[in-house]
Amino acid sequence: MPNKRPNNPIDRRGNPGTPLPELPKDSNNNVDYSAPLGVQYQDERNLFPLQEVSTDGPLIETPNDLIKFNIKVIDPDNPSTAELLVFRAYLDDVSDSYTAGYNSYKYNGRAEKFYTYNEFDRNVSFKFRIHAQSRQEMKPLYQKLNYLVAQTAPSYRNGRMRSKFNRLTIGDWCNELPGFFESIDLNWTGKYSFEVDSEKQVGRDGVRMNQLPHQLDVSCKFKPIHDFAPENRKDAPFILPHRGGIDLEQQWYKF
């Protein structure tokens, strides 16, 4: 891969950065892995910290990726505000399952069953990967991942448990889809490298490292709670975007 970024802005959507030809060295000619910010390659989406945003309306400007991939954590005390988790879209798998439930009845003298509609359900599951490209990305990336897994735990108010609701965005397939996380699994394999904290002190970038993997596989199960009545009609926006500041021309669900 060439070191120079392409001139076409469309080809730069992933913010690939520019590789450093040689890592800096200290006075003893040893490689200094705690180089200050801006010196070596960094992934801007990994570095992007938790941000407070409006629950509705278009997103704040974030570092570009090939597709949108973020999660909003809605404040139960102030539902108009949320905290935004931005991850690089290293997606491995997305599954979107729709099921209908029916009540069955048997009548005397008839061999077959008769059915009446009972319920509708939807489940979304997806897998993605976190991958820190530099030591400076480790802290903000793990802060976001730590908050993500916290979505399976309750919050408390006046001694009572309650859940925080989320809005999931994966491209325009799940466009600020409301719901909650049923499970989040983290998986490390032997092919992934591990941060060993060789300095055992705060580096020149002001970061004291923790011994954590540079890469992890993340598996999520998400339960949608639609903000429209799920109904069998052609303009029901199940997988088509209808919120999040999209343009009028993107509202394909409208006939």
Protein Blocks (a to p, Z undefined) as FASTA:
>chain_A
ZZbdcfblklmmnonopadfbdcddfkopacfkbcehkaccdfklmpccddddfbdcddd
ddddfbdcddddddfklmmbccdddddfddfbdcddddddddddddehiabdcdddfbdc
dddddddddddfbfklmmmmmmmmmmmmmmmpccdeehiacdddddddehjllgoiacdd
fbdcddddfkbccdehlnopacfkopacddddfbdcdddddddddfbdcdddfklcfkbc
fehhiafklmmmbZZ
